[in-house]
Amino acid sequence: MLAVLIAIILMFILALFFTALGTAIASLLIDFHAFQIIINFLIMPLFFLSGALFPVSGLPPILGYVAILNPLTYGVDALRHVLVGVSHFGLSLDILVMITLAFLMLMLGSWLFNRIEA
């Protein structure tokens, strides 16, 4: 039961990060159709390099460095640790990175959204 609660909290932090990222990107765009294209080109590589489909430890070195910069990698790693018990980075580092990035992206998204003129 505790693992499910922690997994829900981790998914909420991930959702908060990506919602703030979408808000930040949408605040910079004029055309709504461009948002869909940019998000698709951003989300798909993030997903494929996150370790959700295959382990990060098996990536070539260059893609391994890209995966370390990927915020979704830490979310997937944290969920894998909570639900399966296997982790690449460690749960404390995963949570620290996720909370820090979610906070920073929330501040950036809020600031960019407030700059929009009606």
C-alpha positions, -999 to +999 in steps of 0.1 A: +000+000+000+029+024+008+046+016-025+014+026-044+011+058-025+048+067-032+043+058-068+013+081-071+033+110-055+062+103-080+038+104-109+023+136-096+057+152-095+064+140-131+030+154-142+037+187-126+071+190-143+057+182-178+027+204-173+050+233-164+072+225-193+042+226-217+031+259-201+065+274-206+067+263-242+031+273-250+038+308-235+065+314-260+045+304-291+021+324-311+006+296-332-013+268-314-004+242-341+033+248-336+029+236-300+018+202-310+047+197-333+073+209-308+059+188-280+059+157-301+095+163-311+104+168-275+084+141-257+092+112-280+130+113-276+126+120-238+104+089-236+127+066-256+158+077-237+142+075-203+147+038-196+110+030-198+114+006-226+150-006-220+175-002-192+197+029-191+227+008-182+227-009-216+229+024-236+260+034-256+281+059-237+269+090-257+232+081-252+239+073-216+250+109-210+219+122-228+198+099-206+214+115-175+202+149-187+167+135-193+143+144-164+120+115-173+149+091-167+148+099-130+110+095-128+111+061-145+140+050-123+122+061-091+090+043-101+110+012-110+127+013-076+094+017-057+075-009-077+101-035-086+131-027-063+156-021-090+172+013-094+201+027-115+206+061-097+191+055-063+157+066-050+170+096-030+188+111-061+158+104-083+135+122-059+159+151-054+163+157-091+126+153-098+115+178-071+142+203-080+134+202-117+097+204-111+101+234-089+124+252-114+101+244-143+071+255-124+087+288-116+098+293-152+064+283-166+046+306-142+069+335-151+066+330-188+028+326-185+025+359-166+044+377-193+017+369-219-003+400-229-040+395-233 
